[in-house]
Amino acid sequence: PNGDGTNETLQVFGAMDAQEVVFEVFDKQGNRVFKSEDAQALQARGWDGTQNGAKLPTGIYFWSLRGRYADGSPLLFDGRSTGYVQLLR
């Protein structure tokens, strides 16, 4: 997120239909820097590379997604429940 209007957030699309959602982002030391259980917010706004309003430094962050749909199938992000994202400014 650098304010140019492109790739400003990490959003979880498809979460609106899920019954349970927990999306977390961790820094390289394993500290949680973001957590949301709000499916609507995850799809609309996502994570913007901040922690409590403060811009986080450039680097690699680990994300984890837990959730399920009414039929019991898991909520996945690009087919996965965990992964990495590189934050660039």
Secondary structure, DSSP 8 states (H G I E B T S, - for coil): --SSSSS--B--TTGGG-SEEEEEEE-TTS-EEEEE--HHHHHHT-B-SEETTEE--SEEEEEEEEEE-TTS-B--BTTBSEEEEEE--
